[in-house]
């Protein structure tokens, strides 16, 4: 069994969507990688989306979102790390 603090074991390219879940085997990713600078609109469960502005290229955000919203997301090369 892996712990939340263990390194990621899988990387999946993210297609921005207001409805397609990031859950893999019922779990959100451990982190999100952003290759191209821009805004990242993330949803966490049933909570309202949160807009991270001007996320820099090469950033790894230690967040566990359930969606990367297409609305207001301008960052590119987004990868979910599981």
N, CA, C and O atoms as a GROMACS GRO file, in nm:
protein
  328
    1UNK      N    1   0.084  -0.118   0.000
    1UNK     CA    2   0.000   0.000   0.000
    1UNK      C    3   0.088   0.124   0.000
    1UNK      O    4   0.184   0.133   0.077
    2UNK      N    5   0.056   0.220  -0.085
    2UNK     CA    6   0.135   0.342  -0.092
    2UNK      C    7   0.078   0.447   0.002
    2UNK      O    8  -0.043   0.453   0.026
    3UNK      N    9   0.165   0.528   0.055
    3UNK     CA   10   0.126   0.638   0.143
    3UNK      C   11   0.120   0.767   0.062
    3UNK      O   12   0.184   0.778  -0.042
    4UNK      N   13   0.045   0.863   0.110
    4UNK     CA   14   0.031   0.991   0.040
    4UNK      C   15   0.165   1.063   0.022
    4UNK      O   16   0.182   1.140  -0.072
    5UNK      N   17   0.260   1.038   0.112
    5UNK     CA   18   0.389   1.105   0.103
    5UNK      C   19   0.487   1.033   0.011
    5UNK      O   20   0.595   1.086  -0.016
    6UNK      N   21   0.452   0.914  -0.038
    6UNK     CA   22   0.538   0.842  -0.131
    6UNK      C   23   0.547   0.918  -0.263
    6UNK      O   24   0.455   0.992  -0.298
    7UNK      N   25   0.657   0.900  -0.338
    7UNK     CA   26   0.667   0.964  -0.469
    7UNK      C   27   0.557   0.915  -0.563
    7UNK      O   28   0.501   0.807  -0.545
    8UNK      N   29   0.528   0.997  -0.661
    8UNK     CA   30   0.427   0.959  -0.761
    8UNK      C   31   0.475   0.836  -0.837
    8UNK      O   32   0.595   0.817  -0.859
    9UNK      N   33   0.379   0.753  -0.878
    9UNK     CA   34   0.412   0.632  -0.952
    9UNK      C   35   0.352   0.632  -1.092
    9UNK      O   36   0.379   0.542  -1.172
   10UNK      N   37   0.271   0.735  -1.122
   10UNK     CA   38   0.207   0.742  -1.252
   10UNK      C   39   0.184   0.888  -1.288
   10UNK      O   40   0.152   0.970  -1.203
   11UNK      N   41   0.202   0.919  -1.416
   11UNK     CA   42   0.176   1.054  -1.466
   11UNK      C   43   0.078   1.044  -1.582
   11UNK      O   44   0.096   0.962  -1.673
   12UNK      N   45  -0.025   1.129  -1.580
   12UNK     CA   46  -0.128   1.125  -1.682
   12UNK      C   47  -0.151   1.267  -1.734
   12UNK      O   48  -0.178   1.358  -1.656
   13UNK      N   49  -0.141   1.285  -1.866
   13UNK     CA   50  -0.171   1.415  -1.925
   13UNK      C   51  -0.316   1.451  -1.898
   13UNK      O   52  -0.405   1.366  -1.910
   14UNK      N   53  -0.340   1.575  -1.861
   14UNK     CA   54  -0.474   1.621  -1.825
   14UNK      C   55  -0.536   1.697  -1.941
   14UNK      O   56  -0.475   1.786  -1.999
   15UNK      N   57  -0.659   1.660  -1.974
   15UNK     CA   58  -0.740   1.738  -2.066
   15UNK      C   59  -0.833   1.823  -1.981
   15UNK      O   60  -0.914   1.771  -1.904
   16UNK      N   61  -0.820   1.956  -1.994
   16UNK     CA   62  -0.904   2.047  -1.915
   16UNK      C   63  -1.051   2.018  -1.945
   16UNK      O   64  -1.090   2.007  -2.061
   17UNK      N   65  -1.131   2.006  -1.838
   17UNK     CA   66  -1.273   1.975  -1.855
   17UNK      C   67  -1.349   2.019  -1.730
   17UNK      O   68  -1.300   2.005  -1.618
   18UNK      N   69  -1.468   2.073  -1.751
   18UNK     CA   70  -1.552   2.112  -1.639
   18UNK      C   71  -1.630   1.994  -1.583
   18UNK      O   72  -1.708   2.010  -1.488
   19UNK      N   73  -1.611   1.874  -1.641
   19UNK     CA   74  -1.689   1.759  -1.594
   19UNK      C   75  -1.611   1.628  -1.583
   19UNK      O   76  -1.658   1.536  -1.516
   20UNK      N   77  -1.495   1.615  -1.646
   20UNK     CA   78  -1.420   1.489  -1.644
   20UNK      C   79  -1.333   1.481  -1.519
   20UNK      O   80  -1.243   1.563  -1.500
   21UNK      N   81  -1.360   1.383  -1.436
   21UNK     CA   82  -1.292   1.366  -1.308
   21UNK      C   83  -1.147   1.323  -1.324
   21UNK      O   84  -1.112   1.251  -1.418
   22UNK      N   85  -1.063   1.367  -1.232
   22UNK     CA   86  -0.923   1.323  -1.227
   22UNK      C   87  -0.904   1.200  -1.139
   22UNK      O   88  -0.793   1.148  -1.129
   23UNK      N   89  -1.010   1.153  -1.076
   23UNK     CA   90  -0.997   1.039  -0.984
   23UNK      C   91  -0.947   0.915  -1.059
   23UNK      O   92  -0.994   0.883  -1.168
   24UNK      N   93  -0.852   0.848  -0.999
   24UNK     CA   94  -0.796   0.724  -1.053
   24UNK      C   95  -0.808   0.621  -0.942
   24UNK      O   96  -0.748   0.637  -0.835
   25UNK      N   97  -0.884   0.517  -0.965
   25UNK     CA   98  -0.913   0.418  -0.860
   25UNK      C   99  -0.971   0.486  -0.736
   25UNK      O  100  -0.941   0.447  -0.623
   26UNK      N  101  -1.053   0.588  -0.760
   26UNK     CA  102  -1.120   0.658  -0.651
   26UNK      C  103  -1.037   0.760  -0.578
   26UNK      O  104  -1.083   0.820  -0.481
   27UNK      N  105  -0.913   0.782  -0.623
   27UNK     CA  106  -0.823   0.876  -0.554
   27UNK      C  107  -0.784   0.992  -0.646
   27UNK      O  108  -0.762   0.971  -0.766
   28UNK      N  109  -0.775   1.114  -0.592
   28UNK     CA  110  -0.726   1.226  -0.672
   28UNK      C  111  -0.574   1.216  -0.688
   28UNK      O  112  -0.509   1.140  -0.616
   29UNK      N  113  -0.518   1.291  -0.780
   29UNK     CA  114  -0.372   1.289  -0.796
   29UNK      C  115  -0.302   1.342  -0.670
   29UNK      O  116  -0.363   1.411  -0.588
   30UNK      N  117  -0.174   1.309  -0.657
   30UNK     CA  118  -0.093   1.358  -0.544
   30UNK      C  119  -0.047   1.501  -0.569
   30UNK      O  120  -0.022   1.577  -0.475
   31UNK      N  121  -0.036   1.538  -0.697
   31UNK     CA  122   0.014   1.671  -0.733
   31UNK      C  123  -0.022   1.699  -0.879
   31UNK      O  124  -0.062   1.609  -0.953
   32UNK      N  125  -0.007   1.825  -0.917
   32UNK     CA  126  -0.030   1.869  -1.055
   32UNK      C  127   0.096   1.939  -1.105
   32UNK      O  128   0.148   2.028  -1.038
   33UNK      N  129   0.144   1.898  -1.222
   33UNK     CA  130   0.258   1.961  -1.288
   33UNK      C  131   0.206   2.052  -1.398
   33UNK      O  132   0.113   2.015  -1.470
   34UNK      N  133   0.266   2.171  -1.411
   34UNK     CA  134   0.227   2.266  -1.514
   34UNK      C  135   0.350   2.298  -1.600
   34UNK      O  136   0.450   2.349  -1.548
   35UNK      N  137   0.344   2.269  -1.729
   35UNK     CA  138   0.457   2.293  -1.819
   35UNK      C  139   0.459   2.436  -1.873
   35UNK      O  140   0.565   2.494  -1.894
   36UNK      N  141   0.340   2.494  -1.894
   36UNK     CA  142   0.332   2.628  -1.953
   36UNK      C  143   0.260   2.725  -1.861
   36UNK      O  144   0.149   2.697  -1.814
   37UNK      N  145   0.322   2.839  -1.834
   37UNK     CA  146   0.268   2.940  -1.743
   37UNK      C  147   0.125   2.978  -1.778
   37UNK      O  148   0.088   2.992  -1.895
   38UNK      N  149   0.044   2.994  -1.674
   38UNK     CA  150  -0.094   3.039  -1.692
   38UNK      C  151  -0.176   3.017  -1.568
   38UNK      O  152  -0.123   2.979  -1.463
   39UNK      N  153  -0.305   3.041  -1.579
   39UNK     CA  154  -0.398   3.021  -1.467
   39UNK      C  155  -0.444   2.876  -1.463
   39UNK      O  156  -0.454   2.810  -1.566
   40UNK      N  157  -0.472   2.830  -1.343
   40UNK     CA  158  -0.515   2.692  -1.322
   40UNK      C  159  -0.639   2.697  -1.232
   40UNK      O  160  -0.630   2.737  -1.116
   41UNK      N  161  -0.753   2.656  -1.286
   41UNK     CA  162  -0.879   2.657  -1.212
   41UNK      C  163  -0.908   2.515  -1.166
   41UNK      O  164  -0.942   2.429  -1.248
   42UNK      N  165  -0.896   2.490  -1.036
   42UNK     CA  166  -0.908   2.355  -0.981
   42UNK      C  167  -1.031   2.342  -0.894
   42UNK      O  168  -1.072   2.436  -0.825
   43UNK      N  169  -1.091   2.224  -0.899
   43UNK     CA  170  -1.206   2.193  -0.814
   43UNK      C  171  -1.167   2.080  -0.720
   43UNK      O  172  -1.103   1.983  -0.761
   44UNK      N  173  -1.206   2.095  -0.594
   44UNK     CA  174  -1.175   1.997  -0.490
   44UNK      C  175  -1.307   1.944  -0.436
   44UNK      O  176  -1.373   2.010  -0.356
   45UNK      N  177  -1.344   1.824  -0.477
   45UNK     CA  178  -1.469   1.764  -0.431
   45UNK      C  179  -1.589   1.851  -0.465
   45UNK      O  180  -1.603   1.897  -0.578
   46UNK      N  181  -1.676   1.874  -0.366
   46UNK     CA  182  -1.797   1.952  -0.387
   46UNK      C  183  -1.776   2.102  -0.364
   46UNK      O  184  -1.869   2.180  -0.383
   47UNK      N  185  -1.656   2.142  -0.325
   47UNK     CA  186  -1.628   2.284  -0.299
   47UNK      C  187  -1.624   2.362  -0.431
   47UNK      O  188  -1.600   2.304  -0.537
   48UNK      N  189  -1.647   2.493  -0.424
   48UNK     CA  190  -1.637   2.575  -0.545
   48UNK      C  191  -1.494   2.571  -0.601
   48UNK      O  192  -1.399   2.550  -0.525
   49UNK      N  193  -1.477   2.592  -0.732
   49UNK     CA  194  -1.342   2.593  -0.790
   49UNK      C  195  -1.255   2.703  -0.729
   49UNK      O  196  -1.305   2.805  -0.681
   50UNK      N  197  -1.123   2.680  -0.733
   50UNK     CA  198  -1.026   2.778  -0.684
   50UNK      C  199  -0.934   2.812  -0.801
   50UNK      O  200  -0.879   2.723  -0.865
   51UNK      N  201  -0.918   2.942  -0.829
   51UNK     CA  202  -0.833   2.986  -0.940
   51UNK      C  203  -0.694   3.020  -0.889
   51UNK      O  204  -0.677   3.113  -0.810
   52UNK      N  205  -0.594   2.944  -0.934
   52UNK     CA  206  -0.453   2.973  -0.906
   52UNK      C  207  -0.404   3.058  -1.023
   52UNK      O  208  -0.403   3.010  -1.137
   53UNK      N  209  -0.363   3.180  -0.998
   53UNK     CA  210  -0.325   3.270  -1.107
   53UNK      C  211  -0.175   3.270  -1.129
   53UNK      O  212  -0.096   3.258  -1.036
   54UNK      N  213  -0.138   3.285  -1.255
   54UNK     CA  214   0.002   3.296  -1.298
   54UNK      C  215   0.089   3.185  -1.241
   54UNK      O  216   0.195   3.212  -1.185
   55UNK      N  217   0.045   3.061  -1.256
   55UNK     CA  218   0.127   2.947  -1.216
   55UNK      C  219   0.242   2.938  -1.315
   55UNK      O  220   0.221   2.932  -1.436
   56UNK      N  221   0.362   2.936  -1.265
   56UNK     CA  222   0.482   2.941  -1.350
   56UNK      C  223   0.512   2.805  -1.414
   56UNK      O  224   0.487   2.699  -1.356
   57UNK      N  225   0.567   2.811  -1.534
   57UNK     CA  226   0.609   2.690  -1.605
   57UNK      C  227   0.705   2.609  -1.518
   57UNK      O  228   0.795   2.665  -1.456
   58UNK      N  229   0.684   2.479  -1.516
   58UNK     CA  230   0.770   2.390  -1.438
   58UNK      C  231   0.724   2.371  -1.294
   58UNK      O  232   0.790   2.301  -1.218
   59UNK      N  233   0.612   2.433  -1.257
   59UNK     CA  234   0.562   2.422  -1.120
   59UNK      C  235   0.500   2.285  -1.094
   59UNK      O  236   0.435   2.227  -1.181
   60UNK      N  237   0.522   2.235  -0.973
   60UNK     CA  238   0.453   2.117  -0.924
   60UNK      C  239   0.375   2.162  -0.802
   60UNK      O  240   0.433   2.202  -0.701
   61UNK      N  241   0.242   2.156  -0.813
   61UNK     CA  242   0.157   2.199  -0.702
   61UNK      C  243   0.115   2.077  -0.620
   61UNK      O  244   0.056   1.984  -0.675
   62UNK      N  245   0.146   2.075  -0.491
   62UNK     CA  246   0.110   1.961  -0.406
   62UNK      C  247  -0.036   1.969  -0.363
   62UNK      O  248  -0.067   1.985  -0.245
   63UNK      N  249  -0.125   1.958  -0.461
   63UNK     CA  250  -0.269   1.966  -0.437
   63UNK      C  251  -0.337   1.841  -0.490
   63UNK      O  252  -0.281   1.771  -0.574
   64UNK      N  253  -0.457   1.812  -0.440
   64UNK     CA  254  -0.528   1.688  -0.477
   64UNK      C  255  -0.667   1.721  -0.533
   64UNK      O  256  -0.768   1.688  -0.471
   65UNK      N  257  -0.671   1.786  -0.650
   65UNK     CA  258  -0.800   1.826  -0.707
   65UNK      C  259  -0.874   1.709  -0.772
   65UNK      O  260  -0.815   1.607  -0.807
   66UNK      N  261  -1.005   1.727  -0.786
   66UNK     CA  262  -1.086   1.628  -0.855
   66UNK      C  263  -1.112   1.667  -1.000
   66UNK      O  264  -1.146   1.582  -1.082
   67UNK      N  265  -1.094   1.797  -1.032
   67UNK     CA  266  -1.111   1.846  -1.170
   67UNK      C  267  -1.011   1.955  -1.199
   67UNK      O  268  -0.977   2.034  -1.110
   68UNK      N  269  -0.963   1.961  -1.323
   68UNK     CA  270  -0.895   2.080  -1.376
   68UNK      C  271  -0.997   2.140  -1.472
   68UNK      O  272  -1.019   2.089  -1.581
   69UNK      N  273  -1.057   2.249  -1.429
   69UNK     CA  274  -1.165   2.311  -1.505
   69UNK      C  275  -1.112   2.372  -1.635
   69UNK      O  276  -1.004   2.431  -1.638
   70UNK      N  277  -1.189   2.358  -1.743
   70UNK     CA  278  -1.151   2.424  -1.868
   70UNK      C  279  -1.181   2.573  -1.858
   70UNK      O  280  -1.110   2.655  -1.917
   71UNK      N  281  -1.286   2.607  -1.785
   71UNK     CA  282  -1.321   2.747  -1.764
   71UNK      C  283  -1.211   2.817  -1.686
   71UNK      O  284  -1.178   2.774  -1.575
   72UNK      N  285  -1.154   2.922  -1.741
   72UNK     CA  286  -1.052   3.007  -1.678
   72UNK      C  287  -0.914   2.946  -1.667
   72UNK      O  288  -0.822   3.012  -1.618
   73UNK      N  289  -0.894   2.821  -1.712
   73UNK     CA  290  -0.760   2.762  -1.710
   73UNK      C  291  -0.688   2.796  -1.839
   73UNK      O  292  -0.733   2.762  -1.948
   74UNK      N  293  -0.574   2.865  -1.824
   74UNK     CA  294  -0.493   2.904  -1.940
   74UNK      C  295  -0.357   2.835  -1.941
   74UNK      O  296  -0.285   2.841  -2.041
   75UNK      N  297  -0.320   2.771  -1.830
   75UNK     CA  298  -0.194   2.698  -1.823
   75UNK      C  299  -0.197   2.583  -1.923
   75UNK      O  300  -0.304   2.533  -1.959
   76UNK      N  301  -0.080   2.541  -1.969
   76UNK     CA  302  -0.070   2.433  -2.068
   76UNK      C  303   0.022   2.323  -2.015
   76UNK      O  304   0.096   2.341  -1.919
   77UNK      N  305   0.015   2.208  -2.084
   77UNK     CA  306   0.102   2.097  -2.046
   77UNK      C  307   0.076   2.049  -1.905
   77UNK      O  308   0.170   2.026  -1.829
   78UNK      N  309  -0.050   2.035  -1.869
   78UNK     CA  310  -0.087   1.995  -1.734
   78UNK      C  311  -0.082   1.843  -1.720
   78UNK      O  312  -0.134   1.770  -1.805
   79UNK      N  313  -0.017   1.797  -1.614
   79UNK     CA  314  -0.001   1.653  -1.589
   79UNK      C  315  -0.042   1.622  -1.445
   79UNK      O  316   0.001   1.689  -1.351
   80UNK      N  317  -0.127   1.521  -1.430
   80UNK     CA  318  -0.165   1.473  -1.297
   80UNK      C  319  -0.065   1.367  -1.254
   80UNK      O  320  -0.036   1.274  -1.329
   81UNK      N  321  -0.013   1.380  -1.133
   81UNK     CA  322   0.085   1.285  -1.078
   81UNK      C  323   0.016   1.202  -0.970
   81UNK      O  324  -0.034   1.255  -0.871
   82UNK      N  325   0.015   1.070  -0.989
   82UNK     CA  326  -0.052   0.979  -0.896
   82UNK      C  327   0.049   0.896  -0.821
   82UNK      O  328   0.011   0.813  -0.738
   0.00000   0.00000   0.00000
